[in-house]
Amino acid sequence: MNTRARKRQRNMWILRILGIGFFAYLFFGFMLMPCLNTLLSIFRAKNAAGETDPFAVIRFFFAGNMRKYVWNSLKLALCLVVTVNIVGISIVLLTEYFDIKGAKILRLGYMTTLIYSGVALVTGYLFLYAPDGILTTAVANAFPGFDKSWFTGFRAVLFTMTFACTSNHALFLRNAIRGIDYNTVEAARNMGAKPFKVLRKVVFPTLIPTMFSLTVMTFITGLCAMSAPTLLGYDSINPEIVRLAGSSAADEAFPQARAALLSIILAMFTIILLTTLSAYERRGHYLSVSKTKAKLVKQKITNPAANVLAHIYAYVLFVIYMTPVVMIVIFSFQTYGAIRMKKLDLSQWTFINFFGKQDYEYMTNRGKYKLREGAISGVFSNEATLGGIKLSFILSAIAAAMACVIVVMACNYIFKHRKEKSGVALEYALLFPWLLPTILICYSYRSFFNSNNVWYVGNMNLYYAQRVRMLIVMAYTVTKLPFSLRMIKASFYMIDEELEDAARNLGSSPIRTFLRVKLPIILPSVLAVFALNFNALFTEYDMSATFASSYGTSYAMVIQAMCREEGLYGYNVNASGRRCASTVFIMLVSGLILYLVYGVGARDLEERLEIRKRRKERLARLLPHRKKNDP
């Protein structure tokens, strides 16, 4: 027994050393070193004479137009804080606090941004509001003096992101409002307070911590915006970083150092905001409630005029949210001619945007007809689109799984050594990517690993050819570590320590105890985090654009490229239709994953048993001759 115990102890010591070495390799190799290299590259820039000038980029920043990109991003972030909070708070109040007719239908409409985002969402708004969009064309025909190019630049980005960024309010603020103690609301009403005074004096103070967190998240989202500014033509920081990363010194002055400086500026803003948020949370903002908490009852708006205005406002927002979704779904089944003309033809329904191929005949400038075989193709028949789907699916699945495995291993160590410095250091190391904007991490990877001199990756150029896919997976994994840690760590608190003690007393090894006792308890949460990570990465655009390469063209980049290549030389004739079909496909995949996570996965044991009981009763009614003992 002593020999077996010593052997087990030696094996655990070896595993611990290997684990510490792995996390140290991950942190220093793929988090710290690339970012430090980006910081130092600012001071290694060379002037026109070929001499190293540490402050050349900084002088260029104040003398050139780089300040414009910083100011544009700040202006967008500040405006989004106002508009997103107004719309986000109002949609939650209309569906959860006030008694509005059709609140369940309104809630579904307001939550559509959860099932499509990024490039898919922006292209949906472009389909409606672009100069040749459906609604813009209809309004211009009705009012000849209407400016058809209104949906460009700052106005278009602000409008799109205002409704795209309310998904956090729909999730987190909704939970905060539903957690309000109704006894406090009822007490204020009994004292003669009017509904809106109760809202201002009783309800809003309990929501301040959540609203503050959402405000910080919205500001960072606006500051680091990528998809909307790129597609809608707005000069902000992230698109400029991607442009500079693909440029060379022959085209303009030290583009790589300028991209590094903009990345560091973004990181400084992010660190300041997250530090402020942490300090605010440590102050503690709590509200005393009664010992017996009562469920919130929806409040009726007693003023008839205010009630009518609230209903009108609620359904106007519903129309804004639902119109892109409905029009994209409808036009995904239309022919390329109807989509190009932006005219709905109910007599021509087709599945060609999803499946199959058709030939296309067109006339050249010389008056001759040419035939392009298979120029009209669906999402699942087009090689580029299908290749993007396969690549994004594989890379996202690998990265989501790696993030979950790494975090599960880390959390197991953190909970065993939570009173030791090593456990605290490991937790902060995994939270480190939250301090940096995604674009900084990706740009650092691109510049640092685009070399044959990085010894700890075998002196391989990871940005070369198919190796860029490995780089994308690492970037995906690292950026998802903090979120995965916060979610999975919470599930470890559900593990009863007595179960682990009992397994140890029965002679079970630590690895066997983890696999047979701990893992089954946390597995539902791990699978939920995997699904959410995959859902976010599958349609990710920002990181993919930074690693732009023919070997790393993701699904989102394929969708974005459809806007440029439609009909070029007689190819990709129905690119707009395929783009609509791609958006529908993304909505189906995202909706299914959200249903599995928040629908099926959120059911407790009692609900599962009740559903199983009802299923057996339905089966018994359908098959009355079936014996009770049949399986």
MARTILO-43797 format. One line per field, with one value per residue (C-alpha): x, y, z; residue in three letters. Coordinates in steps of 0.2 Angstrom, whole numbers, padded with zeros to 4 digits. Layout:
px = c(X:...)
py = c(Y:...)
pz = c(Z:...)
code = c(ALA:...)
# end
This chain:
px = c(0000:0014:0022:0006:0003:0021:0018:0002:0009:0024:0012:0002:0018:0023:0005:0006:0023:0017:0001:0010:0022:0008:-0001:0016:0019:0001:0002:0020:0020:0002:-0003:0011:0025:0016:0008:0025:0032:0018:0021:0040:0037:0031:0048:0058:0050:0063:0062:0065:0084:0083:0087:0078:0067:0058:0046:0043:0026:0020:0025:0016:0000:-0001:0004:-0006:-0024:-0023:-0031:-0047:-0049:-0047:-0060:-0072:-0072:-0074:-0088:-0097:-0094:-0101:-0116:-0120:-0119:-0134:-0144:-0141:-0146:-0162:-0168:-0161:-0169:-0186:-0187:-0184:-0197:-0210:-0209:-0205:-0211:-0226:-0242:-0241:-0252:-0243:-0227:-0222:-0222:-0213:-0199:-0196:-0194:-0182:-0171:-0169:-0151:-0146:-0148:-0139:-0125:-0109:-0108:-0125:-0134:-0126:-0129:-0147:-0149:-0139:-0152:-0166:-0158:-0143:-0145:-0152:-0161:-0179:-0185:-0174:-0180:-0198:-0196:-0186:-0200:-0213:-0203:-0191:-0181:-0176:-0157:-0154:-0137:-0143:-0138:-0119:-0105:-0108:-0127:-0128:-0116:-0125:-0142:-0137:-0127:-0140:-0152:-0138:-0131:-0147:-0145:-0135:-0149:-0162:-0152:-0144:-0156:-0171:-0164:-0161:-0179:-0186:-0176:-0184:-0194:-0212:-0214:-0204:-0214:-0231:-0225:-0221:-0238:-0247:-0239:-0246:-0232:-0236:-0230:-0216:-0211:-0209:-0199:-0187:-0186:-0187:-0184:-0169:-0158:-0158:-0153:-0138:-0125:-0131:-0134:-0116:-0109:-0119:-0114:-0096:-0099:-0108:-0094:-0080:-0091:-0092:-0074:-0069:-0082:-0077:-0091:-0102:-0089:-0081:-0096:-0104:-0089:-0085:-0067:-0064:-0049:-0052:-0054:-0039:-0028:-0033:-0029:-0012:-0008:-0010:0000:0019:0032:0033:0015:0015:0025:0028:0011:0015:0020:0005:-0006:0003:0000:-0019:-0020:-0011:-0023:-0038:-0030:-0027:-0045:-0051:-0040:-0046:-0064:-0062:-0052:-0066:-0079:-0070:-0068:-0086:-0091:-0080:-0089:-0104:-0122:-0135:-0153:-0161:-0177:-0189:-0185:-0199:-0196:-0212:-0212:-0213:-0231:-0232:-0237:-0252:-0250:-0265:-0264:-0273:-0262:-0246:-0253:-0257:-0240:-0231:-0240:-0236:-0217:-0216:-0223:-0213:-0197:-0204:-0206:-0188:-0181:-0192:-0192:-0174:-0177:-0193:-0187:-0171:-0181:-0193:-0180:-0169:-0182:-0183:-0174:-0158:-0168:-0181:-0167:-0156:-0171:-0177:-0195:-0204:-0212:-0223:-0225:-0207:-0201:-0185:-0173:-0158:-0151:-0149:-0147:-0142:-0134:-0140:-0131:-0131:-0131:-0126:-0121:-0104:-0099:-0096:-0114:-0110:-0118:-0108:-0113:-0106:-0110:-0115:-0114:-0130:-0127:-0134:-0126:-0123:-0118:-0106:-0088:-0082:-0097:-0097:-0078:-0081:-0094:-0083:-0068:-0077:-0086:-0070:-0060:-0074:-0078:-0059:-0057:-0073:-0068:-0050:-0056:-0068:-0054:-0041:-0053:-0060:-0042:-0038:-0053:-0050:-0033:-0039:-0052:-0039:-0026:-0038:-0029:-0012:-0004:-0002:-0021:-0024:-0010:-0018:-0035:-0028:-0018:-0033:-0043:-0028:-0036:-0051:-0039:-0035:-0046:-0048:-0040:-0024:-0022:-0025:-0013:0000:-0001:0000:0015:0024:0022:0024:0043:0054:0063:0050:0059:0045:0034:0048:0054:0039:0030:0012:0006:0012:-0001:-0012:-0003:-0013:-0028:-0018:-0015:-0034:-0038:-0026:-0033:-0051:-0046:-0037:-0050:-0064:-0054:-0060:-0079:-0077:-0068:-0082:-0095:-0087:-0080:-0097:-0102:-0088:-0097:-0111:-0099:-0101:-0084:-0090:-0092:-0074:-0069:-0080:-0072:-0055:-0059:-0064:-0047:-0051:-0037:-0038:-0040:-0053:-0062:-0063:-0069:-0082:-0088:-0084:-0086:-0104:-0109:-0101:-0104:-0121:-0112:-0097:-0108:-0118:-0101:-0095:-0111:-0111:-0092:-0096:-0111:-0100:-0085:-0095:-0100:-0085:-0077:-0065:-0052:-0054:-0051:-0035:-0029:-0034:-0027:-0033:-0030:-0040:-0056:-0070:-0088:-0091:-0077:-0086:-0102:-0093:-0085:-0101:-0105:-0090:-0090:-0108:-0110:-0091:-0087:-0103:-0099:-0108:-0124:-0135:-0122:-0136:-0148:-0134:-0130:-0148:-0149:-0132:-0140:-0155:-0144:-0134:-0151:-0156:-0139:-0139:-0157:-0155:-0140:-0148:-0163:-0152:-0143:-0157:-0172:-0168:-0152:-0161:-0174:-0172:-0174:-0193:-0197:-0187:-0197:-0214:-0209:-0205:-0222:-0232:-0222:-0227:-0245:-0246:-0237:-0250:-0264:-0257:-0253:-0267:-0263:-0245:-0242:-0237:-0222:-0215:-0199)
py = c(0000:0012:0008:0011:0027:0033:0029:0038:0053:0053:0052:0067:0077:0074:0079:0095:0100:0096:0106:0121:0120:0120:0135:0144:0140:0146:0162:0168:0161:0166:0180:0190:0189:0193:0209:0214:0213:0224:0237:0237:0238:0256:0261:0251:0261:0268:0285:0290:0289:0271:0276:0269:0283:0278:0293:0294:0285:0296:0312:0305:0302:0320:0327:0315:0309:0295:0305:0305:0286:0287:0302:0293:0277:0288:0297:0281:0273:0288:0290:0271:0272:0284:0276:0258:0261:0271:0257:0242:0248:0252:0235:0227:0238:0235:0216:0213:0228:0236:0227:0228:0218:0205:0206:0188:0192:0208:0199:0187:0201:0211:0195:0192:0200:0185:0173:0184:0197:0204:0203:0194:0207:0222:0214:0212:0231:0235:0224:0236:0253:0254:0266:0252:0244:0239:0252:0266:0263:0263:0279:0287:0283:0290:0306:0310:0322:0309:0306:0288:0288:0292:0275:0277:0282:0287:0288:0270:0263:0271:0265:0247:0245:0253:0239:0226:0229:0228:0209:0211:0221:0208:0195:0203:0218:0206:0195:0209:0216:0199:0198:0213:0211:0215:0219:0235:0241:0237:0246:0262:0261:0259:0275:0284:0285:0285:0271:0281:0288:0270:0266:0280:0279:0260:0250:0260:0260:0241:0241:0253:0239:0230:0246:0251:0235:0236:0253:0248:0234:0245:0258:0244:0237:0254:0257:0240:0240:0231:0223:0239:0252:0241:0237:0254:0265:0273:0277:0269:0261:0243:0243:0255:0243:0229:0240:0245:0227:0222:0237:0239:0252:0254:0260:0272:0277:0263:0255:0241:0253:0264:0248:0243:0261:0261:0243:0249:0264:0253:0242:0257:0262:0244:0242:0259:0254:0237:0244:0257:0243:0232:0246:0251:0233:0231:0246:0236:0242:0232:0235:0228:0218:0208:0190:0183:0189:0191:0189:0205:0209:0219:0237:0244:0261:0270:0286:0282:0293:0286:0269:0271:0280:0265:0252:0262:0264:0245:0240:0252:0245:0228:0232:0239:0223:0211:0219:0214:0196:0194:0202:0192:0175:0180:0185:0170:0160:0173:0172:0183:0195:0199:0201:0212:0223:0223:0218:0204:0192:0180:0170:0165:0155:0145:0135:0139:0151:0136:0120:0117:0126:0134:0141:0159:0167:0186:0198:0205:0223:0216:0210:0192:0180:0170:0155:0153:0135:0134:0153:0153:0142:0140:0140:0121:0120:0134:0129:0145:0146:0128:0129:0144:0135:0119:0129:0140:0125:0115:0129:0136:0118:0115:0132:0131:0113:0118:0133:0122:0109:0121:0130:0114:0109:0126:0127:0110:0116:0133:0126:0114:0128:0143:0149:0148:0161:0148:0146:0165:0168:0155:0163:0180:0173:0166:0183:0192:0192:0202:0217:0218:0221:0206:0216:0219:0200:0195:0209:0203:0185:0191:0201:0190:0173:0179:0174:0159:0165:0160:0146:0139:0135:0126:0141:0139:0153:0151:0164:0154:0144:0132:0135:0151:0140:0135:0153:0157:0142:0149:0167:0160:0150:0163:0176:0164:0159:0173:0170:0151:0154:0165:0152:0136:0142:0146:0127:0121:0129:0116:0102:0095:0093:0078:0068:0071:0066:0050:0045:0048:0037:0023:0023:0033:0042:0061:0058:0045:0056:0070:0060:0050:0062:0080:0080:0073:0087:0102:0094:0103:0120:0115:0109:0126:0136:0126:0129:0148:0149:0140:0151:0166:0160:0152:0169:0179:0192:0203:0190:0182:0199:0202:0185:0188:0173:0162:0148:0156:0162:0160:0160:0178:0183:0174:0182:0199:0195:0192:0210:0214:0200:0199:0196:0200:0192:0182:0173:0173:0180:0177:0182:0193:0178:0167:0180:0180:0161:0161:0173:0162:0147:0156:0161:0143:0136:0150:0148:0129:0131:0145:0133:0119:0130:0141:0130:0111:0114:0126:0113:0106:0088:0091:0099:0085:0071:0080:0081:0063:0059:0069:0060:0043:0048:0054:0038:0028:0037:0034:0016:0010:-0008:-0007:-0017:-0008:-0018:-0015:-0004)
pz = c(0000:0004:-0013:-0022:-0012:-0016:-0035:-0035:-0027:-0039:-0054:-0047:-0044:-0062:-0069:-0058:-0065:-0083:-0080:-0073:-0087:-0100:-0092:-0091:-0109:-0114:-0104:-0109:-0126:-0132:-0121:-0114:-0127:-0143:-0134:-0127:-0145:-0151:-0138:-0142:-0160:-0158:-0152:-0165:-0180:-0193:-0201:-0219:-0216:-0210:-0192:-0177:-0170:-0154:-0155:-0174:-0173:-0158:-0168:-0183:-0172:-0167:-0184:-0195:-0196:-0184:-0171:-0182:-0180:-0161:-0160:-0172:-0161:-0145:-0153:-0158:-0141:-0132:-0143:-0141:-0123:-0124:-0138:-0133:-0115:-0120:-0132:-0121:-0105:-0114:-0122:-0105:-0096:-0110:-0109:-0090:-0080:-0088:-0093:-0112:-0123:-0133:-0122:-0126:-0145:-0142:-0132:-0146:-0158:-0147:-0145:-0163:-0162:-0151:-0166:-0179:-0177:-0184:-0203:-0205:-0195:-0204:-0221:-0216:-0212:-0229:-0238:-0232:-0230:-0242:-0257:-0267:-0252:-0251:-0239:-0246:-0264:-0258:-0249:-0263:-0275:-0264:-0260:-0275:-0264:-0252:-0250:-0255:-0247:-0230:-0223:-0224:-0212:-0194:-0195:-0202:-0189:-0175:-0181:-0184:-0168:-0157:-0161:-0162:-0145:-0135:-0133:-0117:-0110:-0116:-0106:-0090:-0087:-0089:-0076:-0064:-0066:-0064:-0048:-0040:-0024:-0027:-0009:-0011:-0026:-0018:-0002:-0012:-0021:-0005:0001:-0014:-0026:-0044:-0056:-0064:-0047:-0041:-0056:-0053:-0034:-0031:-0046:-0055:-0039:-0039:-0057:-0056:-0054:-0069:-0079:-0075:-0081:-0097:-0100:-0099:-0110:-0123:-0123:-0126:-0140:-0148:-0146:-0154:-0167:-0183:-0194:-0195:-0198:-0211:-0221:-0219:-0222:-0206:-0201:-0184:-0175:-0179:-0198:-0199:-0189:-0201:-0216:-0209:-0204:-0223:-0229:-0231:-0229:-0247:-0247:-0232:-0217:-0204:-0205:-0194:-0180:-0182:-0181:-0165:-0158:-0161:-0154:-0138:-0137:-0137:-0124:-0113:-0114:-0111:-0095:-0088:-0091:-0083:-0069:-0065:-0066:-0054:-0042:-0043:-0040:-0025:-0017:-0016:-0020:-0012:-0007:0008:0004:0014:0020:0010:-0008:-0019:-0038:-0048:-0054:-0070:-0068:-0077:-0085:-0078:-0089:-0105:-0116:-0109:-0111:-0130:-0133:-0124:-0135:-0151:-0146:-0141:-0158:-0168:-0160:-0164:-0182:-0183:-0175:-0185:-0203:-0207:-0201:-0210:-0227:-0227:-0224:-0238:-0251:-0247:-0257:-0272:-0288:-0291:-0302:-0289:-0276:-0287:-0291:-0273:-0278:-0270:-0283:-0275:-0291:-0291:-0276:-0277:-0266:-0278:-0265:-0253:-0264:-0282:-0297:-0313:-0328:-0332:-0350:-0352:-0365:-0366:-0371:-0389:-0391:-0389:-0377:-0365:-0354:-0336:-0330:-0312:-0310:-0300:-0285:-0267:-0250:-0250:-0268:-0269:-0266:-0258:-0246:-0242:-0239:-0227:-0217:-0215:-0210:-0198:-0191:-0188:-0181:-0170:-0163:-0159:-0151:-0141:-0135:-0131:-0121:-0111:-0107:-0102:-0090:-0083:-0079:-0072:-0061:-0054:-0049:-0043:-0031:-0024:-0021:-0019:-0003:-0011:-0023:-0037:-0038:-0038:-0051:-0062:-0061:-0065:-0080:-0088:-0085:-0094:-0111:-0104:-0102:-0120:-0135:-0147:-0161:-0151:-0148:-0166:-0173:-0160:-0166:-0184:-0182:-0169:-0177:-0195:-0192:-0192:-0176:-0163:-0154:-0143:-0159:-0167:-0177:-0189:-0197:-0191:-0203:-0218:-0229:-0219:-0202:-0201:-0196:-0181:-0177:-0179:-0167:-0154:-0155:-0154:-0139:-0129:-0132:-0125:-0109:-0098:-0102:-0100:-0083:-0076:-0082:-0078:-0061:-0055:-0058:-0047:-0032:-0034:-0030:-0013:-0005:0005:-0011:-0015:0003:0001:-0015:-0008:0007:-0004:-0012:-0028:-0036:-0039:-0058:-0056:-0043:-0055:-0070:-0060:-0047:-0052:-0071:-0071:-0060:-0070:-0087:-0091:-0088:-0098:-0113:-0112:-0112:-0127:-0136:-0133:-0137:-0154:-0157:-0156:-0165:-0180:-0187:-0180:-0192:-0183:-0179:-0196:-0205:-0195:-0201:-0219:-0229:-0243:-0231:-0217:-0226:-0213:-0216:-0211:-0223:-0237:-0233:-0233:-0250:-0258:-0258:-0269:-0281:-0286:-0305:-0308:-0325:-0325:-0309:-0292:-0300:-0285:-0272:-0263:-0263:-0256:-0243:-0237:-0237:-0227:-0214:-0213:-0210:-0196:-0188:-0188:-0181:-0167:-0163:-0161:-0150:-0139:-0137:-0132:-0119:-0112:-0116:-0114:-0104:-0092:-0086:-0069:-0064:-0059:-0077:-0085:-0076:-0080:-0098:-0098:-0090:-0102:-0117:-0110:-0108:-0126:-0132:-0122:-0130:-0148:-0145:-0133:-0137:-0131:-0115:-0100:-0098:-0115:-0115)
code = c(MET:ASN:THR:ARG:ALA:ARG:LYS:ARG:GLN:ARG:ASN:MET:TRP:ILE:LEU:ARG:ILE:LEU:GLY:ILE:GLY:PHE:PHE:ALA:TYR:LEU:PHE:PHE:GLY:PHE:MET:LEU:MET:PRO:CYS:LEU:ASN:THR:LEU:LEU:SER:ILE:PHE:ARG:ALA:LYS:ASN:ALA:ALA:GLY:GLU:THR:ASP:PRO:PHE:ALA:VAL:ILE:ARG:PHE:PHE:PHE:ALA:GLY:ASN:MET:ARG:LYS:TYR:VAL:TRP:ASN:SER:LEU:LYS:LEU:ALA:LEU:CYS:LEU:VAL:VAL:THR:VAL:ASN:ILE:VAL:GLY:ILE:SER:ILE:VAL:LEU:LEU:THR:GLU:TYR:PHE:ASP:ILE:LYS:GLY:ALA:LYS:ILE:LEU:ARG:LEU:GLY:TYR:MET:THR:THR:LEU:ILE:TYR:SER:GLY:VAL:ALA:LEU:VAL:THR:GLY:TYR:LEU:PHE:LEU:TYR:ALA:PRO:ASP:GLY:ILE:LEU:THR:THR:ALA:VAL:ALA:ASN:ALA:PHE:PRO:GLY:PHE:ASP:LYS:SER:TRP:PHE:THR:GLY:PHE:ARG:ALA:VAL:LEU:PHE:THR:MET:THR:PHE:ALA:CYS:THR:SER:ASN:HIS:ALA:LEU:PHE:LEU:ARG:ASN:ALA:ILE:ARG:GLY:ILE:ASP:TYR:ASN:THR:VAL:GLU:ALA:ALA:ARG:ASN:MET:GLY:ALA:LYS:PRO:PHE:LYS:VAL:LEU:ARG:LYS:VAL:VAL:PHE:PRO:THR:LEU:ILE:PRO:THR:MET:PHE:SER:LEU:THR:VAL:MET:THR:PHE:ILE:THR:GLY:LEU:CYS:ALA:MET:SER:ALA:PRO:THR:LEU:LEU:GLY:TYR:ASP:SER:ILE:ASN:PRO:GLU:ILE:VAL:ARG:LEU:ALA:GLY:SER:SER:ALA:ALA:ASP:GLU:ALA:PHE:PRO:GLN:ALA:ARG:ALA:ALA:LEU:LEU:SER:ILE:ILE:LEU:ALA:MET:PHE:THR:ILE:ILE:LEU:LEU:THR:THR:LEU:SER:ALA:TYR:GLU:ARG:ARG:GLY:HIS:TYR:LEU:SER:VAL:SER:LYS:THR:LYS:ALA:LYS:LEU:VAL:LYS:GLN:LYS:ILE:THR:ASN:PRO:ALA:ALA:ASN:VAL:LEU:ALA:HIS:ILE:TYR:ALA:TYR:VAL:LEU:PHE:VAL:ILE:TYR:MET:THR:PRO:VAL:VAL:MET:ILE:VAL:ILE:PHE:SER:PHE:GLN:THR:TYR:GLY:ALA:ILE:ARG:MET:LYS:LYS:LEU:ASP:LEU:SER:GLN:TRP:THR:PHE:ILE:ASN:PHE:PHE:GLY:LYS:GLN:ASP:TYR:GLU:TYR:MET:THR:ASN:ARG:GLY:LYS:TYR:LYS:LEU:ARG:GLU:GLY:ALA:ILE:SER:GLY:VAL:PHE:SER:ASN:GLU:ALA:THR:LEU:GLY:GLY:ILE:LYS:LEU:SER:PHE:ILE:LEU:SER:ALA:ILE:ALA:ALA:ALA:MET:ALA:CYS:VAL:ILE:VAL:VAL:MET:ALA:CYS:ASN:TYR:ILE:PHE:LYS:HIS:ARG:LYS:GLU:LYS:SER:GLY:VAL:ALA:LEU:GLU:TYR:ALA:LEU:LEU:PHE:PRO:TRP:LEU:LEU:PRO:THR:ILE:LEU:ILE:CYS:TYR:SER:TYR:ARG:SER:PHE:PHE:ASN:SER:ASN:ASN:VAL:TRP:TYR:VAL:GLY:ASN:MET:ASN:LEU:TYR:TYR:ALA:GLN:ARG:VAL:ARG:MET:LEU:ILE:VAL:MET:ALA:TYR:THR:VAL:THR:LYS:LEU:PRO:PHE:SER:LEU:ARG:MET:ILE:LYS:ALA:SER:PHE:TYR:MET:ILE:ASP:GLU:GLU:LEU:GLU:ASP:ALA:ALA:ARG:ASN:LEU:GLY:SER:SER:PRO:ILE:ARG:THR:PHE:LEU:ARG:VAL:LYS:LEU:PRO:ILE:ILE:LEU:PRO:SER:VAL:LEU:ALA:VAL:PHE:ALA:LEU:ASN:PHE:ASN:ALA:LEU:PHE:THR:GLU:TYR:ASP:MET:SER:ALA:THR:PHE:ALA:SER:SER:TYR:GLY:THR:SER:TYR:ALA:MET:VAL:ILE:GLN:ALA:MET:CYS:ARG:GLU:GLU:GLY:LEU:TYR:GLY:TYR:ASN:VAL:ASN:ALA:SER:GLY:ARG:ARG:CYS:ALA:SER:THR:VAL:PHE:ILE:MET:LEU:VAL:SER:GLY:LEU:ILE:LEU:TYR:LEU:VAL:TYR:GLY:VAL:GLY:ALA:ARG:ASP:LEU:GLU:GLU:ARG:LEU:GLU:ILE:ARG:LYS:ARG:ARG:LYS:GLU:ARG:LEU:ALA:ARG:LEU:LEU:PRO:HIS:ARG:LYS:LYS:ASN:ASP:PRO)
# end
